[in-house]
Amino acid sequence: MKKRLISLLVLLLFVSTSFIGMSNQGNEQSNAFIARLQNDNGLQNHLWPMHKNDQRRTGCSPYSSSDNLGGEQWKYLFEGIEDQTAVIDSNGTLYISMFIDLHGELHAIHPNGTNKWIVQLDWGGYVPAIGPDGTIYVGTRGAFYAFSQNGTLKWMIDKGKKFNGEPVISNNGTIYVGTDDGYLYAIIPNGSIQWEYYVGDYPIDPAIDNGGNIYFTTFYQKNLYCLNSNGTLKWKKEIYNFQKGPVIGYDGTIYVVPIHWIVAINPDGTEKWKIDFNYWEGFPSLAPDGTIIISGGNSGYITALNPKDGNILWKYQISKSVNLIVATEAVIVNDGTIYFCYTYDEKDGYLCALTAEGTLKWETHLTSDIQPYSGLSINSDPSISLDGIVYITTWFSRGGSNFTTYGYLHAIGKENPSPAPTAPIVTGTIKGRVKTPHEYTFQATSPTGDDVYYFIDWGDYGYEDWIGPYPSGKPVTLNHTWEKWGTYTIQVKAKNIDNLCGPWGILSVTMPLSYESPQFPFIQWLFERLPHAFPFLRFLLEFNH
């Protein structure tokens, strides 16, 4: 009896220890990872198998990026127009499509940034997707292709249609993709069409929930559709014009962003909540805890929303600049770090990392080795690999009579020998006169003593584009003239020789109206103390000068 009791105690101790170990291990995994293991059978073997990573288009990765410090490890050069998101298979190989002259190409790239193979497409391709068996699927403006991992063509559906948008793949390997003539196709892995569903308007970026239901939006018809896995209609809901497809929460809630709104829909098609949002504020991604991260617009903000009611948790302002800010959609890793890119006046691009609380961790300047260039675009979203490396694509244009375009796939990771410079200290006139030069001094320090470069936004659409290099800590003095009265925000940041940017330094300045009327000192005194008063009188005085 005593031996049985001892054996039972030993067994209980073993089981308890095992549960504790499993519990600790489970705590290290994100909710997104658990949800993905439960629902994306076979797809979880790949590191980033489709646009926004999973069937629900959450943009959430189960991997850690704690070692990522924003250093560029390598960049892969393309010729032609390259501006697509990369997908990543189980071996770390990246696949990306592009438009070259009058045809397209699909590139396979090794994890070290060297080319594996290139295959020709009939036209420029969209974002590929990787099936459970490693097959790479990509749609173009004329056909839909399936390639093996060595680059051989397995099959092609040639219907002369534009297979627009990004395919999504179900647990059993069925591929769902839309066409510009209003069909959603279900294609089984051997290339046969299982069914087609006609909506009369091109479907946008389908997503799949835990039960295998397919959701997609349409642009002109203003509808959100829910189809059963056999291609029959389950329900549809008219909302408003859409710019992107749906994102499905871990609890099954569907999030869509029609113009001016963000709407949460229950799985049965009823509305859960709806909030008014600024035009082009962005599109949703999901953090591991379900927090909705809104990015991808030109508002200049990244916003976090509570999934229960849509209330704003925090907002991160990318820049106070009046220059156009266009951000990509965000992707998030299991510790809550948020990655997104933005472009500044079509000349400068940046990859940013935010904490889960919405504060800046680091920012890397994405640039070209081919100088000079006249334009920059980042319309792709980041992709994240197992080792925490973030991949982003850019494309650049060169003006003149021989207009050319080229692009890069950038690999951003932990290789970063120099920390970012400090926020520059900005000093100078804070109250001046229009049409008069004013002097300002900028000073930033590199922790390692390396030279620094400055990017200065004067707040009136004028800026200095990465001037330098200058010695660390040495003051740099420049003049600027404002042509119109008003209050302006001077913003300046510094970067080191590795393109890692420090935080913004900011100085607010006021330029009261300048005019030569010494006989009216009271009016001058009134304008300087009430800069926003009497707008019509200011307009008349400025017009006359």
Protein Blocks (a to p, Z undefined) as FASTA:
>chain_A
ZZmmmmmmmmmmmmmmmmmmmmmmmmmpcfklmmmmmmmghjlmpmblbghhianonopa
fbdcklpgoiafbdcddehjddbdcdddfkopacddddehjbccdddddfkopafbdcdd
fbdcddddddfkopacdddfkbccdddfkopafbdcdehpacehjddddfkopacdddfe
opacdddfkopafbdcdehiacehiaddfkopacdddfklopacdddfkopafbdcdfbd
cfbdcdddfkopacdddehiacdddfkopafbdcdddehkbccdddfkopacdehianop
acdddfknopafbdcdfbfcfbdcddddddddfkopacddddehhlaccdddddfkopaf
bdcddddfbdcdfbdcdfbdcdddfkopacdddddddedjkdcdddddddddfbdfbacd
dddddeddfbdcehiacddddddddfklpacdddddehnopacehiadddehiacddddd
dfbgcddddddddddfkopacdddddddddddddddfklmmlmmmmmmmmmgokllmmmm
mmmZZ
